[in-house]
Amino acid sequence: MINSSTATPDVTIIVSPRERFSCTHEALESIYEHTDYPFQLIYIDGGSPNHIKNYLAAQAQQKQFQLIRTDHYLSPNHARNLGLRQVNSKYVVFIDNDVVVTSGWLKPLVDCAESTGATIVSPLICQGLPLHTEVHCAGGESGIKLETKGETTRRRIIEKIYKQGRQVADVRPQLQRQQTGLAEFHCMMVRTEIFQQIGLLDEGLLNTKEHVDLCITVAETGGTIYLEPESLMTYVTGKPLEASDIHYYMLRWSDAWEIASLKRLQEKWDLTEDEYFQNKFKRLGWRRDMAIINPLVRKLPIGKLGSKVVKKGLHVIDKAANRYITNRYAALQNSGMN
């Protein structure tokens, strides 16, 4: 469980499923190849297919990390909390199972927290392929904004990501360690003691905006969030889903989970159902459309008109399958699935 040190490390890394399993090998091996700062690792395996399950079991034995396996899928915060309950180190790093890190990524996060007292430290997170070239998140903003007009006060959520889509080569010279307002669960390091104040992560947020919720909660306690651009990694996008990914992806980005998450966020922070929420509700299922339906339609030897007809039919099938998957999962939970 302890890497490259006889003393107990002050960092525990929790790896948890994001939306697929097919990046497991590359992501896990990048951590062990590129991390020279001592760490403990807890891997949460939520219902992965057998070939991934067997790989993780072998790796846990070989590398001596703690493996927590459930035979059912997990929502992200549920998975993170399973690991968080085991943590007794000063810092905890939450990282998704589809993130590939670069050499020496961990030490700058610790150095930043030690020198600034930050509650949360975010690395510079990239997206897509080729690795480490396009920015996904370089900090941002989160919070609640009050707008008063006459006797009406609206509580609106603030969520803004900086530099997304920009080339790392273009923006990195401008970036420095600095306080920011947003970190994402692709990877963030958190001072563990904050959870004694705020409790565990909110499992009512099943699939979206968990990072915004945590950042707002931390800010309300007086905690701070920092960006540390010397730490660099990539959230892998652009790779097609493998067949063994699709069932979990369908549940992870299900309409039911997204509706429940948005309503939980709205009720928890007493937010007005403004255009932010209206747009989210209108776009339900866009990730499944992007990752499953569109790639399938592109493979079919049909013209533009045929594509529209087929896509419409696939949307009907998708909605029905999505309802079935979420209803079945809910029924299993109600029957005592732990």
Backbone as numpy.savetxt, mean C-alpha at the origin, in Angstrom:
# Nx Ny Nz CAx CAy CAz Cx Cy Cz
15.67 -14.50 12.36 14.84 -13.29 12.36 15.70 -12.03 12.36
16.92 -12.12 12.86 17.79 -10.95 12.92 18.77 -10.99 11.76
18.91 -9.87 11.08 19.80 -9.81 9.93 21.10 -9.10 10.26
22.20 -9.75 10.01 23.56 -9.18 10.06 23.89 -8.47 11.37
23.36 -8.94 12.49 23.72 -8.32 13.77 23.40 -9.29 14.88
24.22 -9.29 15.94 23.95 -10.13 17.09 23.03 -9.43 18.08
22.94 -8.10 17.98 22.03 -7.34 18.84 20.66 -7.26 18.18
19.66 -6.97 18.99 18.32 -6.83 18.43 18.23 -5.54 17.63
17.91 -5.60 16.35 17.84 -4.39 15.54 16.74 -3.44 16.01
16.91 -2.17 15.67 15.88 -1.19 16.06 14.86 -0.97 14.96
14.91 -1.79 13.91 13.94 -1.70 12.81 13.35 -3.08 12.54
12.03 -3.11 12.44 11.33 -4.31 11.97 10.65 -3.97 10.65
10.89 -4.77 9.63 10.25 -4.59 8.33 9.07 -5.54 8.25
7.89 -5.00 7.96 6.71 -5.82 7.74 6.37 -5.78 6.25
6.46 -6.93 5.61 6.08 -7.05 4.20 4.67 -7.62 4.15
3.79 -6.97 3.41 2.40 -7.44 3.34 1.87 -7.35 1.91
0.85 -8.14 1.58 0.33 -8.16 0.22 -0.33 -6.83 -0.15
-0.07 -6.38 -1.37 -0.76 -5.19 -1.87 -1.94 -5.58 -2.74
-1.67 -6.22 -3.90 -2.76 -6.53 -4.82 -2.49 -7.78 -5.65
-1.29 -8.32 -5.54 -0.88 -9.49 -6.32 0.20 -10.24 -5.55
0.55 -11.42 -6.08 1.61 -12.24 -5.46 2.80 -12.45 -6.39
2.65 -12.11 -7.66 3.64 -12.50 -8.66 4.94 -11.71 -8.58
5.00 -10.66 -7.78 6.26 -9.92 -7.59 7.01 -10.35 -6.33
6.51 -11.37 -5.66 7.04 -11.78 -4.35 8.54 -12.04 -4.37
9.01 -12.86 -5.32 10.43 -13.22 -5.36 11.31 -11.98 -5.51
11.02 -11.19 -6.53 11.86 -10.03 -6.84 11.89 -9.04 -5.68
10.73 -8.80 -5.08 10.65 -7.81 -4.01 11.38 -8.29 -2.75
11.13 -9.51 -2.33 11.77 -10.02 -1.11 13.28 -10.11 -1.29
13.71 -10.62 -2.43 15.14 -10.78 -2.64 15.85 -9.43 -2.73
15.14 -8.39 -3.19 15.77 -7.06 -3.24 16.04 -6.55 -1.83
15.17 -6.86 -0.87 15.39 -6.42 0.51 16.66 -7.04 1.07
16.82 -8.36 0.87 17.99 -9.02 1.43 19.28 -8.69 0.67
19.14 -8.34 -0.59 20.33 -7.99 -1.37 20.80 -6.56 -1.08
19.87 -5.66 -0.84 20.20 -4.22 -0.82 20.10 -3.57 0.56
19.89 -4.33 1.62 19.75 -3.74 2.94 20.97 -4.08 3.79
21.77 -3.06 4.08 22.96 -3.29 4.88 22.79 -2.83 6.32
21.64 -2.23 6.64 21.35 -1.81 8.01 20.63 -2.97 8.72
20.96 -3.26 9.96 20.35 -4.40 10.66 18.82 -4.29 10.74
18.13 -5.39 10.55 16.67 -5.39 10.61 16.15 -6.77 11.01
14.94 -6.75 11.51 14.15 -7.96 11.63 13.08 -7.89 10.54
12.61 -9.03 10.10 11.58 -9.03 9.06 10.43 -9.94 9.43
9.24 -9.42 9.26 8.01 -10.20 9.43 7.29 -10.18 8.09
7.01 -11.36 7.57 6.34 -11.44 6.27 4.91 -11.95 6.48
3.95 -11.18 5.99 2.54 -11.58 6.10 2.12 -12.18 4.76
1.77 -13.43 4.78 1.36 -14.15 3.58 -0.14 -14.42 3.68
-0.91 -13.61 3.00 -2.36 -13.75 3.06 -2.92 -14.53 1.89
-2.93 -15.85 2.00 -3.60 -16.69 1.01 -2.93 -16.78 -0.33
-1.60 -16.70 -0.37 -0.91 -16.79 -1.65 -1.07 -18.18 -2.25
-0.92 -18.29 -3.59 -0.99 -19.61 -4.23 0.14 -20.51 -3.76
0.00 -21.80 -3.99 0.91 -22.79 -3.40 2.37 -22.55 -3.75
2.68 -22.15 -4.99 4.09 -21.99 -5.34 4.72 -20.82 -4.58
3.93 -19.78 -4.29 4.43 -18.67 -3.48 4.50 -19.07 -2.01
3.48 -19.76 -1.55 3.46 -20.26 -0.17 4.70 -21.09 0.13
5.03 -22.01 -0.78 6.19 -22.88 -0.58 7.49 -22.10 -0.64
7.58 -21.15 -1.56 8.77 -20.30 -1.67 8.99 -19.53 -0.38
7.93 -18.92 0.16 8.06 -18.12 1.38 8.44 -18.99 2.57
7.87 -20.17 2.64 8.21 -21.07 3.75 9.69 -21.44 3.70
10.19 -21.70 2.50 11.61 -22.03 2.35 12.49 -20.84 2.69
12.10 -19.65 2.23 12.89 -18.45 2.50 12.89 -18.11 3.99
11.75 -18.28 4.65 11.66 -17.99 6.08 12.61 -18.88 6.87
12.70 -20.14 6.46 13.60 -21.07 7.14 15.06 -20.71 6.85
15.34 -20.39 5.60 16.72 -20.08 5.21 17.21 -18.77 5.81
16.37 -17.75 5.77 16.79 -16.41 6.19 16.37 -16.08 7.62
15.64 -16.98 8.23 15.25 -16.83 9.62 14.41 -15.57 9.88
13.41 -15.35 9.03 12.44 -14.30 9.33 11.13 -14.92 9.77
10.29 -14.11 10.38 9.01 -14.59 10.89 7.97 -14.56 9.78
7.36 -15.69 9.53 6.34 -15.80 8.48 4.99 -16.04 9.14
4.05 -15.16 8.86 2.68 -15.31 9.36 1.79 -15.61 8.16
1.22 -16.79 8.13 0.44 -17.25 6.98 -1.03 -17.41 7.36
-1.91 -16.87 6.52 -3.33 -17.20 6.61 -3.71 -17.85 5.28
-4.68 -18.74 5.33 -5.11 -19.42 4.10 -6.19 -18.64 3.37
-6.50 -17.45 3.86 -7.46 -16.58 3.18 -6.80 -15.24 2.88
-7.39 -14.50 1.98 -6.85 -13.19 1.63 -7.06 -12.19 2.77
-6.23 -11.17 2.76 -6.27 -10.15 3.81 -6.39 -8.76 3.20
-7.15 -7.91 3.85 -7.10 -6.50 3.48 -5.77 -5.95 3.97
-5.26 -4.90 3.34 -3.92 -4.41 3.68 -3.72 -4.05 5.15
-4.64 -3.28 5.74 -4.45 -2.90 7.14 -4.58 -4.08 8.08
-5.42 -5.05 7.74 -5.51 -6.26 8.54 -4.16 -6.98 8.53
-3.57 -7.10 7.34 -2.26 -7.75 7.22 -1.20 -6.99 8.01
-1.17 -5.69 7.86 -0.15 -4.89 8.56 -0.30 -5.02 10.08
-1.53 -5.05 10.55 -1.76 -5.17 12.00 -1.31 -6.52 12.53
-1.45 -7.58 11.74 -0.95 -8.89 12.17 0.54 -8.82 12.46
1.25 -8.09 11.62 2.68 -7.92 11.85 2.96 -6.94 12.97
2.22 -5.85 13.00 2.46 -4.79 13.98 2.33 -5.30 15.41
1.44 -6.23 15.64 1.26 -6.79 16.98 2.51 -7.54 17.46
3.38 -7.91 16.54 4.60 -8.65 16.88 5.81 -7.75 17.08
5.66 -6.46 16.80 6.81 -5.55 16.75 7.14 -5.00 18.13
8.42 -5.05 18.50 8.87 -4.41 19.73 10.11 -3.55 19.49
10.41 -3.26 18.24 11.55 -2.42 17.88 11.15 -0.95 17.89
12.14 -0.08 17.83 11.90 1.37 17.87 11.15 1.84 16.63
11.47 1.25 15.48 10.85 1.65 14.22 10.24 0.43 13.52
9.19 0.70 12.76 8.60 -0.33 11.92 8.50 0.22 10.50
8.92 -0.59 9.55 8.79 -0.24 8.14 7.67 -1.07 7.54
6.67 -0.39 7.00 5.62 -1.06 6.25 6.02 -1.01 4.78
6.08 -2.17 4.13 6.43 -2.20 2.72 5.58 -3.25 2.02
5.09 -2.92 0.83 4.24 -3.84 0.09 5.07 -4.92 -0.59
4.41 -6.00 -0.95 5.11 -7.16 -1.52 5.43 -7.01 -3.00
5.20 -5.79 -3.54 5.56 -5.54 -4.94 6.48 -4.33 -5.06
7.29 -4.10 -4.02 8.22 -2.97 -4.01 9.65 -3.49 -4.08
10.43 -2.95 -5.01 11.83 -3.32 -5.18 12.69 -2.16 -4.68
13.57 -2.45 -3.73 14.37 -1.40 -3.10 15.73 -1.27 -3.79
16.41 -0.16 -3.51 17.76 0.06 -4.04 18.78 -0.05 -2.90
20.04 -0.12 -3.28 21.11 -0.33 -2.32 21.14 0.76 -1.24
21.21 0.31 0.02 21.34 1.24 1.14 20.10 2.05 1.45
18.94 1.56 1.11 17.68 2.32 1.25 17.26 2.55 2.69
17.59 1.63 3.60 17.04 1.69 4.95 17.73 2.70 5.86
19.05 2.75 5.81 19.79 3.61 6.73 19.38 5.09 6.63
19.17 5.65 5.43 18.75 7.05 5.37 17.42 7.31 6.07
16.51 6.34 6.05 15.23 6.52 6.74 15.46 6.63 8.25
16.31 5.75 8.77 16.62 5.78 10.20 17.36 7.07 10.57
18.34 7.44 9.75 19.09 8.67 10.01 18.15 9.88 10.05
17.20 9.91 9.13 16.25 11.02 9.09 15.42 11.07 10.37
14.89 9.93 10.78 14.07 9.89 11.99 14.87 10.27 13.22
16.11 9.79 13.28 16.96 10.09 14.44 17.31 11.57 14.53
17.56 12.19 13.42 18.01 13.59 13.44 16.86 14.59 13.48
15.67 14.19 13.02 14.53 15.13 12.99 13.48 14.82 14.04
13.49 13.59 14.57 12.42 13.19 15.49 11.14 12.85 14.77
11.21 12.64 13.46 10.02 12.37 12.65 9.26 11.15 13.16
7.94 11.23 13.07 7.09 10.09 13.39 7.02 9.13 12.21
6.93 9.68 11.01 6.88 8.89 9.78 7.94 9.43 8.83
8.65 8.52 8.17 9.60 8.92 7.14 9.25 8.17 5.85
9.14 8.94 4.78 8.85 8.36 3.47 10.09 8.39 2.60
10.38 7.30 1.90 11.43 7.34 0.89 10.90 8.03 -0.37
11.74 8.19 -1.35 11.31 8.60 -2.68 10.82 7.34 -3.38
9.53 7.30 -3.66 8.92 6.10 -4.23 8.70 6.30 -5.73
9.18 5.33 -6.49 9.01 5.35 -7.95 7.90 4.38 -8.36
7.58 4.41 -9.65 6.54 3.54 -10.17 6.94 2.99 -11.53
6.53 1.76 -11.80 6.66 1.21 -13.14 8.05 0.74 -13.52
8.17 0.47 -14.82 9.42 -0.02 -15.41 9.88 0.96 -16.48
11.18 1.11 -16.68 12.28 0.48 -15.92 12.31 0.98 -14.47
12.84 0.15 -13.62 12.85 0.45 -12.19 13.59 1.74 -11.87
13.07 2.44 -10.86 13.75 3.58 -10.24 13.95 4.78 -11.18
13.03 4.96 -12.11 13.20 6.06 -13.07 12.06 7.09 -13.03
10.85 6.67 -12.69 9.70 7.58 -12.71 9.11 7.72 -11.31
8.90 8.95 -10.88 8.42 9.22 -9.52 6.95 8.81 -9.36
6.67 8.14 -8.27 5.28 7.89 -7.87 4.87 8.85 -6.76
5.74 9.01 -5.75 5.41 9.89 -4.63 6.69 10.47 -4.03
6.73 11.80 -4.00 7.84 12.51 -3.34 7.26 13.41 -2.27
6.50 12.79 -1.37 5.79 13.56 -0.34 4.49 14.10 -0.89
3.86 14.96 -0.09 2.57 15.52 -0.52 1.86 16.21 0.62
0.54 16.24 0.51 -0.29 16.91 1.50 -1.45 16.01 1.91
-1.84 16.11 3.18 -3.04 15.44 3.65 -3.62 16.27 4.80
-4.90 16.13 5.02 -5.52 16.87 6.11 -7.01 17.08 5.88
-7.60 17.87 6.75 -9.01 18.24 6.65 -9.10 19.75 6.50
-9.80 20.19 5.48 -9.96 21.62 5.22 -11.40 22.03 5.49
-11.58 23.08 6.30 -12.92 23.59 6.60 -13.24 24.74 5.65
-14.40 24.66 4.99 -14.86 25.72 4.10 -16.23 26.18 4.59
-16.33 27.45 4.92 -17.60 27.99 5.44 -18.16 29.01 4.46
-19.41 28.78 4.08 -20.15 29.73 3.24 -21.50 29.98 3.92
-21.66 31.21 4.43 -22.88 31.51 5.17 -22.95 30.67 6.43
-24.03 29.91 6.57 -24.18 29.05 7.74 -23.75 27.61 7.48
-23.23 27.38 6.27 -22.84 26.01 5.90 -21.33 25.84 5.98
-20.91 24.83 6.71 -19.49 24.50 6.81 -19.27 23.12 6.20
-18.33 23.04 5.28 -17.98 21.77 4.65 -16.61 21.32 5.14
-16.52 20.04 5.47 -15.24 19.44 5.86 -14.77 18.61 4.67
-13.66 19.05 4.08 -13.16 18.42 2.87 -11.79 17.82 3.10
-11.57 16.67 2.50 -10.29 15.99 2.67 -9.25 16.59 1.72
-8.03 16.67 2.22 -6.90 17.12 1.41 -6.04 15.90 1.13
-5.76 15.66 -0.14 -4.86 14.58 -0.54 -4.14 15.00 -1.81
-2.86 15.19 -1.71 -2.08 15.62 -2.87 -0.72 14.94 -2.84
-0.33 14.38 -3.99 0.96 13.72 -4.13 1.87 14.61 -4.97
3.11 14.78 -4.53 4.06 15.62 -5.25 4.86 14.82 -6.27
5.12 15.44 -7.41 6.08 15.00 -8.44 5.68 13.71 -9.16
4.46 13.23 -9.01 4.09 11.97 -9.64 4.20 12.08 -11.16
4.82 11.06 -11.76 4.99 11.02 -13.20 6.25 11.71 -13.71
6.94 12.44 -12.84 8.17 13.11 -13.25 9.33 12.10 -13.28
10.35 12.41 -14.04 11.53 11.56 -14.10 12.43 11.82 -12.88
12.90 10.76 -12.28 13.77 10.87 -11.11 14.99 11.72 -11.42
15.56 11.52 -12.59 16.76 12.27 -12.97 16.50 13.77 -13.00
15.26 14.16 -13.31 14.92 15.58 -13.39 14.66 16.21 -12.02
14.06 15.44 -11.11 13.62 16.04 -9.85 14.54 15.76 -8.67
15.33 14.70 -8.74 16.12 14.32 -7.57 17.12 15.40 -7.14
17.75 16.11 -8.09 18.66 17.18 -7.65 17.97 18.29 -6.88
16.64 18.43 -7.06 15.90 19.49 -6.37 15.40 19.03 -5.00
15.42 17.72 -4.77 14.84 17.17 -3.55 15.86 17.10 -2.43
15.40 17.33 -1.23 16.24 17.20 -0.04 15.38 16.69 1.10
16.01 16.26 2.16 15.26 15.85 3.35 14.41 17.03 3.82
13.11 16.81 3.94 12.23 17.92 4.30 10.94 17.40 4.91
10.32 18.25 5.72 9.02 17.89 6.28 7.98 17.92 5.18
7.05 17.01 5.23 6.00 16.91 4.22 4.71 16.51 4.90
3.66 16.32 4.12 2.36 16.03 4.72 1.77 14.69 4.36
2.51 13.89 3.57 1.94 12.64 3.09 3.03 11.59 2.90
2.73 10.38 3.32 3.55 9.21 3.02 2.60 8.11 2.57
3.13 7.15 1.82 2.27 6.09 1.30 2.73 4.73 1.82
1.78 3.80 1.89 2.08 2.48 2.42 2.88 1.59 1.45
3.13 2.06 0.23 4.08 1.31 -0.60 5.33 1.07 0.22
5.77 2.14 0.89 6.83 2.01 1.89 6.85 3.26 2.76
6.82 3.06 4.05 7.01 4.15 5.01 7.61 3.56 6.29
8.43 4.35 6.97 8.95 3.95 8.27 8.26 4.77 9.35
7.80 4.10 10.40 7.01 4.75 11.45 7.67 4.49 12.80
7.68 5.51 13.63 8.16 5.37 15.01 7.11 4.55 15.76
7.50 3.38 16.23 6.53 2.41 16.74 5.72 2.93 17.92
6.30 3.78 18.74 5.60 4.25 19.94 4.33 5.03 19.62
4.18 5.53 18.38 2.98 6.29 18.05 1.73 5.42 18.16
1.88 4.11 17.96 0.72 3.23 18.00 0.20 3.03 19.43
1.02 3.37 20.42 0.52 3.37 21.80 -0.46 4.51 22.02
-0.33 5.57 21.21 -1.25 6.70 21.31 -2.49 6.52 20.44
-2.28 6.04 19.22 -3.39 6.04 18.25 -4.03 4.67 18.05
-3.45 3.64 18.63 -3.97 2.30 18.41 -3.49 1.73 17.09
-3.99 0.56 16.75 -3.58 -0.10 15.50 -4.15 0.63 14.29
-3.72 0.22 13.12 -4.24 0.79 11.88 -5.72 0.45 11.73
-6.46 1.33 11.11 -7.91 1.21 11.01 -8.29 0.15 9.97
-8.80 -0.99 10.43 -9.17 -2.07 9.53 -10.52 -1.84 8.86
-11.21 -0.77 9.23 -12.43 -0.39 8.51 -12.13 0.18 7.14
-10.88 0.60 6.95 -10.43 1.05 5.63 -9.87 -0.17 4.92
-10.70 -0.80 4.11 -10.37 -2.11 3.55 -9.39 -2.05 2.40
-9.46 -0.98 1.59 -8.60 -1.03 0.40 -8.11 0.32 -0.12
-8.50 1.42 0.51 -8.07 2.69 -0.04 -8.00 3.77 1.04
-7.09 4.70 0.85 -6.90 5.88 1.69 -6.45 5.57 3.11
-5.89 4.36 3.31 -5.36 4.05 4.65 -4.20 4.97 5.00
-3.38 5.29 3.99 -2.22 6.15 4.24 -2.64 7.56 4.61
-3.69 8.05 3.95 -4.19 9.40 4.26 -4.72 9.44 5.69
-5.46 8.41 6.06 -6.01 8.31 7.42 -4.90 8.32 8.46
-3.84 7.53 8.24 -2.74 7.48 9.20 -2.03 8.82 9.27
-1.77 9.44 8.13 -1.05 10.72 8.13 -1.84 11.80 8.85
-3.15 11.84 8.65 -3.99 12.83 9.34 -3.97 12.55 10.84
-4.10 11.28 11.20 -4.12 10.89 12.61 -2.82 11.28 13.30
-1.71 10.99 12.65 -0.39 11.33 13.22 -0.24 12.83 13.38
-0.65 13.58 12.37 -0.56 15.04 12.44 -1.38 15.60 13.59
-2.53 14.98 13.85 -3.40 15.47 14.93 -2.78 15.21 16.31
-1.87 14.26 16.40 -1.17 14.03 17.67 0.04 14.93 17.84
0.33 15.73 16.81 1.52 16.57 16.84 2.74 15.92 16.22
2.54 14.73 15.62 3.65 14.05 14.97 4.01 14.69 13.64
5.18 14.32 13.12 5.65 14.91 11.87 5.98 13.82 10.84
5.90 14.22 9.57 6.20 13.33 8.45 7.33 13.97 7.64
8.32 13.18 7.30 9.45 13.68 6.52 9.63 12.85 5.24
10.11 13.53 4.22 10.57 12.86 3.00 12.09 12.74 3.07
12.58 11.52 2.78 14.03 11.29 2.74 14.38 10.76 1.34
14.73 11.64 0.41 14.96 11.22 -0.98 16.23 10.41 -1.20
17.09 10.30 -0.17 18.27 9.43 -0.31 17.89 7.96 -0.29
16.67 7.69 0.15 16.15 6.33 0.11 15.24 6.21 -1.11
15.53 5.26 -1.97 14.84 5.15 -3.26 14.38 3.73 -3.50
13.16 3.59 -4.01 12.61 2.27 -4.34 11.49 2.43 -5.35
11.01 1.31 -5.88 9.98 1.34 -6.93 8.83 0.40 -6.59
7.64 0.96 -6.70 6.40 0.19 -6.67 6.21 -0.32 -8.10
6.26 -1.64 -8.26 6.28 -2.24 -9.60 4.88 -2.24 -10.20
4.71 -1.48 -11.26 3.46 -1.49 -12.03 3.81 -1.84 -13.47
2.80 -2.12 -14.25 3.02 -2.36 -15.67 3.18 -3.81 -16.04
3.48 -4.66 -15.05 3.57 -6.09 -15.34 2.17 -6.69 -15.37
1.86 -7.52 -16.36 0.54 -8.15 -16.41 0.30 -9.02 -15.18
-0.94 -9.09 -14.76 -1.30 -10.01 -13.69 -1.12 -11.44 -14.17
-0.63 -12.29 -13.27 -0.64 -13.72 -13.56 -1.99 -14.29 -13.17
-2.32 -15.45 -13.71 -3.63 -16.05 -13.45 -3.88 -16.21 -11.96
-2.83 -16.54 -11.20 -2.98 -16.76 -9.76 -3.13 -15.46 -8.97
-2.97 -14.32 -9.64 -3.17 -13.02 -9.00 -4.62 -12.55 -9.06
-5.36 -13.02 -10.05 -6.61 -12.35 -10.42 -7.66 -12.40 -9.32
-7.81 -13.52 -8.64 -8.85 -13.63 -7.62 -8.62 -12.63 -6.49
-7.37 -12.57 -6.02 -7.07 -11.60 -4.95 -7.22 -10.17 -5.44
-6.75 -9.90 -6.64 -6.87 -8.55 -7.20 -8.34 -8.13 -7.27
-9.20 -9.06 -7.69 -10.64 -8.77 -7.79 -11.22 -8.40 -6.42
-10.82 -9.12 -5.38 -11.31 -8.81 -4.03 -10.68 -7.53 -3.52
-9.38 -7.41 -3.68 -8.64 -6.24 -3.18 -9.20 -4.94 -3.72
-9.57 -4.92 -4.99 -10.10 -3.71 -5.61 -11.59 -3.86 -5.94
-12.29 -4.58 -5.07 -13.73 -4.79 -5.27 -14.51 -3.51 -5.00
-15.66 -3.40 -5.66 -16.54 -2.26 -5.43 -16.97 -2.20 -3.96
-17.30 -3.36 -3.40 -17.79 -3.40 -2.02 -16.75 -2.89 -1.04
-15.50 -3.32 -1.22 -14.44 -2.87 -0.32 -14.17 -1.38 -0.48
-14.23 -0.89 -1.72 -13.95 0.53 -1.92 -15.07 1.40 -1.36
-16.31 0.99 -1.58 -17.45 1.75 -1.03 -17.36 1.78 0.50
-17.10 0.62 1.11 -17.00 0.55 2.57 -15.87 1.42 3.09
-14.74 1.43 2.38 -13.58 2.22 2.81 -13.87 3.72 2.73
-14.46 4.14 1.62 -14.76 5.56 1.45 -15.79 6.04 2.46
-16.78 5.20 2.73 -17.79 5.57 3.73 -17.18 5.62 5.12
-16.29 4.70 5.42 -15.61 4.71 6.71 -14.79 6.00 6.86
-14.04 6.36 5.82 -13.25 7.58 5.84 -14.14 8.80 6.04
-15.25 8.83 5.32 -16.16 9.96 5.40 -16.77 10.10 6.79
-17.21 8.99 7.36 -17.85 9.02 8.67 -16.83 9.31 9.78
-15.65 8.71 9.67 -14.64 8.86 10.71 -14.20 10.31 10.87
-14.05 11.01 9.76 -13.57 12.39 9.79 -14.68 13.41 9.54
-15.94 12.93 9.55 -17.10 13.81 9.37 -16.96 14.67 8.12
-16.65 14.01 7.00 -16.39 14.71 5.76 -17.65 14.91 4.93
-17.71 16.02 4.25 -18.82 16.29 3.34 -18.68 15.41 2.11
-19.80 14.86 1.64 -19.75 14.05 0.42 -19.72 14.99 -0.78
-18.53 15.48 -1.07 -18.33 16.46 -2.13 -17.90 15.77 -3.42
-17.37 16.54 -4.36 -16.98 15.97 -5.64 -15.84 14.95 -5.50
-15.03 15.09 -4.45 -13.97 14.10 -4.21 -14.58 12.71 -4.08
-15.56 12.57 -3.21 -16.21 11.28 -3.01 -17.08 10.90 -4.21
-17.78 11.85 -4.78 -18.62 11.56 -5.94 -17.81 10.98 -7.08
-16.61 11.55 -7.32 -15.75 11.03 -8.38 -15.24 9.63 -8.06
-14.93 9.39 -6.79 -14.47 8.06 -6.39 -15.57 7.02 -6.62
-16.79 7.35 -6.25 -17.90 6.40 -6.43 -18.19 6.16 -7.92
-18.04 7.19 -8.74 -18.28 7.04 -10.18 -17.25 6.14 -10.84
-16.04 6.12 -10.30 -14.94 5.39 -10.94 -14.72 4.00 -10.34
-15.67 3.49 -9.61 -15.53 2.16 -9.02 -15.16 1.14 -10.11
-14.19 0.32 -9.81 -13.81 -0.74 -10.74 -12.79 -0.35 -11.79
-12.27 0.87 -11.73 -11.35 1.30 -12.79 -10.04 0.50 -12.78
-9.63 0.06 -11.61 -8.39 -0.73 -11.56 -8.60 -2.10 -12.21
-9.75 -2.72 -12.00 -10.02 -4.01 -12.64 -10.13 -3.82 -14.16
-10.70 -2.72 -14.54 -10.81 -2.39 -15.97 -9.41 -2.28 -16.58
-8.53 -1.60 -15.88 -7.18 -1.34 -16.38 -6.33 -2.61 -16.41
-6.43 -3.43 -15.36 -5.52 -4.56 -15.20 -6.05 -5.88 -15.75
-7.37 -6.00 -15.90 -7.94 -7.28 -16.33 -8.68 -7.15 -17.65
-9.64 -6.24 -17.73 -10.50 -6.16 -18.91 -9.76 -5.62 -20.12
-9.11 -4.48 -19.98 -8.43 -3.87 -21.13 -7.36 -4.78 -21.75
-6.49 -5.41 -20.93 -5.51 -6.33 -21.53 -6.16 -7.49 -22.27
-7.28 -7.99 -21.76 -7.97 -9.09 -22.42 -8.55 -8.65 -23.76
-9.18 -7.48 -23.79 -9.78 -6.98 -25.03 -8.71 -6.73 -26.09
-7.55 -6.22 -25.65 -6.48 -5.93 -26.61 -5.95 -7.19 -27.30
-6.09 -8.33 -26.65 -5.61 -9.58 -27.22 -6.56 -10.17 -28.25
-7.80 -9.70 -28.27 -8.80 -10.28 -29.16 -8.70 -9.70 -30.57
-8.85 -10.53 -31.59 -8.73 -10.06 -32.98 -10.03 -9.41 -33.47
-10.40 -8.30 -32.86 -11.64 -7.62 -33.21 -11.35 -6.14 -33.42
-12.22 -5.49 -34.18 -12.04 -4.08 -34.47 -12.50 -3.20 -33.33
-12.51 -1.89 -33.60 -12.86 -0.92 -32.58 -14.30 -1.10 -32.10
-15.22 -1.30 -33.05 -16.63 -1.49 -32.68 -16.80 -2.78 -31.88
-16.14 -3.85 -32.35 -16.22 -5.11 -31.64 -15.66 -5.01 -30.24
-14.59 -4.21 -30.08 -13.99 -4.03 -28.77 -14.96 -3.39 -27.80
-15.71 -2.41 -28.28 -16.68 -1.73 -27.42 -17.76 -2.69 -26.95
-18.24 -3.53 -27.88 -19.30 -4.50 -27.53 -18.77 -5.52 -26.52
-17.58 -6.05 -26.82 -16.99 -7.06 -25.93 -16.71 -6.46 -24.56
-16.19 -5.24 -24.55 -15.86 -4.58 -23.28 -17.11 -4.38 -22.44
-18.19 -4.00 -23.08 -19.45 -3.81 -22.35 -19.90 -5.12 -21.71
-19.78 -6.21 -22.47 -20.16 -7.52 -21.93 -19.25 -7.94 -20.79
-17.96 -7.68 -20.93 -17.01 -8.03 -19.88 -17.25 -7.22 -18.60
-17.70 -5.98 -18.75 -18.02 -5.18 -17.57 -19.18 -5.80 -16.78
-20.16 -6.32 -17.50 -21.29 -6.98 -16.84 -20.80 -8.21 -16.08
-19.96 -9.01 -16.74 -19.40 -10.21 -16.10 -18.55 -9.82 -14.89
-17.74 -8.77 -15.06 -16.87 -8.31 -13.98 -17.68 -7.91 -12.75
-18.74 -7.16 -12.95 -19.56 -6.73 -11.81 -20.18 -7.92 -11.10
-20.67 -8.88 -11.87 -21.29 -10.07 -11.27 -20.25 -10.89 -10.51
-19.09 -11.11 -11.13 -18.03 -11.87 -10.48 -17.54 -11.16 -9.24
-17.46 -9.85 -9.31 -16.99 -9.06 -8.18 -17.94 -9.18 -6.99
-19.23 -9.12 -7.27 -20.23 -9.30 -6.19 -20.12 -10.68 -5.58
-19.96 -11.68 -6.42 -19.86 -13.06 -5.93 -18.65 -13.23 -5.02
-17.50 -12.72 -5.45 -16.26 -12.86 -4.69 -16.37 -12.18 -3.33
-16.88 -10.95 -3.32 -16.96 -10.22 -2.05 -18.02 -10.82 -1.12
-19.14 -11.26 -1.68 -20.18 -11.89 -0.85 -19.68 -13.20 -0.25
-18.95 -13.98 -1.05 -18.42 -15.25 -0.56 -17.39 -15.00 0.54
-16.53 -14.02 0.35 -15.52 -13.69 1.35 -16.20 -13.24 2.65
-17.22 -12.40 2.53 -17.95 -11.93 3.71 -18.61 -13.09 4.44
-19.17 -14.04 3.68 -19.82 -15.19 4.30 -18.81 -16.06 5.05
-17.62 -16.22 4.47 -16.58 -16.99 5.14 -16.14 -16.31 6.43
-16.04 -15.00 6.40 -15.67 -14.24 7.60 -16.73 -14.43 8.69
-17.98 -14.33 8.28 -19.08 -14.46 9.25 -19.18 -15.87 9.83
-18.64 -16.85 9.08 -18.71 -18.24 9.57 -17.54 -18.57 10.50
-16.67 -17.57 10.75 -15.63 -17.77 11.74 -14.23 -17.82 11.20
-14.00 -17.36 9.95 -12.65 -17.32 9.40 -11.81 -16.30 10.16
-10.66 -16.69 10.64 -9.80 -15.82 11.44 -8.64 -15.31 10.61
